[in-house]
Every structure is written in C-alpha cells, then in structure tokens.
Amino acid sequence: MLTELITEFAIHVLDTTGYAGAAFLMALESMIAPVPSEAVMPFVGFLVADGKWGLWQAVLATSFGSFAGSYVSYLMGYYGGRPFVLKVGKYLLLDVHDLERTERFFHGKKSAWTLFACRFIPVVRHLVSIPAGIGKMPFVPFALATTIGASLWNGFLLYCGLSLRENWSLVQKYRHHFDGLIIGMLVVTVVWYVWYKMKRRKAERA
C-alpha cells in the first residue's frame, strides 16, 4: 500500500541517517516529493519517546529541513515561474492570467498569513512555496511564515508520535484506510481544476 511503502522508507532513512535524514525527509516533504510529514514526524516522536533522540534537536532538524525544501521550491518559482508559464504552461492548462493573479496575490498584505495557513493543509503545503516564488513574495515574510507554520505542524505530529508510542499497533491497524482517501482527494482536485480551466477558456473564446 502507498502509505506503508512511504512509511517503511521513512523509518529506514531515520534509522540509518539520524537527524540529517529527518531534515532530508522534511525537505522532500516541503517540495513536490510524495513524502508526507504524517509518515515521518510521528516516528521522530517515537525516537524521542524511546530516548534515542533529543527533543529540541529533532525539532530543529526537521524545521530546518522543512524550510530548506520550501526555499528551494520558492527559488524555482521565483526564477523559473514566468518563463515556464509562457513556454510550456499551456500544456498544463496554465496561462499568463494565472501568473499575473498569483503575482498580485503574493504581493498583498495577507499573503504571509495565507502561506502560514497553507502549511497545515495536506497536499497544498507541498506546492504553495512555488506560487509564492512566482508571485515574488518578499523573502522575510516568506521565511517567517514558512518556518513558524512548518515548525508548529511538525511539532504537533511529533507530539502525536510521543502520545501514540504505546498504542501504535492500533493506529497501524487503521492506517491503510487513508490510502483511498488521499488518492480520492487528489483525483477530485485534478478533475475540478481541469473542468474549471476548460470552462474559463470556453468563456474567453465566446
């Protein structure tokens, strides 16, 4: 199953590479790689609960990883966003209007709060740094919103790992049900996005 494969990969990395591996996994999680923090941070909590890792060292390592991955995505959007949209965006149902709207939004006063909130939303948090870069969001608000939001989310999942250490067998029993939910959410999101873009293009041609 999807979650089982990802979880086994995460556990292997954590066991063999320590804090650096945790930072690496969370960097991937903050980019577009399919490594959800829900499959990493609870096991970091397990290691802390077992006394193998220090609490603050774990928090600092994972927070640094989350920011590093987000910053790479931000730079991808910042330096490659407009040329990407203008050259190949049409094949992904993207256009200049989308880019201009994104740029205006992330120049707005509430963009930092939106970016902060997005750090708590599954799937969205993997992608949001790219439009922030495309929109040329100032670095300092980006860094603060990303670091604080990611640290709070990682800390929450770590705490869940601490709390669930003695009951993990029960959690694992129901974990497989999340596969269908995750896949279903992705399918619905893609279908809605394609439908919306095609509808808007037809309206513009009319």
C-alpha positions, 0 to 999 in steps of 0.5 A: 500500500502507498502509505506503508511503502512511504512509511517503511522508507521513512523509518529506514532513512531515520534509522540509518541517517539520524537527524540529517535524514529527518531534515532530508525527509522534511525537505522532500516533504516541503517540495513536490516529493510524495513524502508526507510529514504524517509518515515521518514526524510521528516516528521522530516522536517515537525516537524521542519517546524511546530516548534515542533522540533529543527533543529540541534537536529533532525539532530543529532538524526537521524545521530546518529541513522543512524550510530548506525544501520550501526555499528551494521550491520558492527559488524555482518559482521565483526564477523559473515561474514566468518563463515556464508559464509562457513556454510550456504552461499551456500544456498544463492548462496554465496561462499568463492570467494565472501568473499575473493573479498569483503575482498580485496575490503574493504581493498583498498584505495577507499573503504571509498569513495565507502561506502560514495557513497553507502549511497545515493543509495536506497536499497544498503545503507541498506546492504553495512555496512555488506560487509564492516564488512566482508571485515574488513574495518578499523573502522575510515574510516568506521565511517567517511564515514558512518556518513558524507554520512548518515548525508548529505542524511538525511539532504537533505530529511529533507530539502525536508520535510521543502520545501514540508510542504505546498504542501504535499497533492500533493506529497501524491497524487503521492506517491503510484506510487513508490510502483511498482517501488521499488518492480520492482527494487528489483525483477530485482536485485534478478533475475540478481544476481541469473542468474549471480551466476548460470552462474559463477558456470556453468563456474567453473564446465566446 
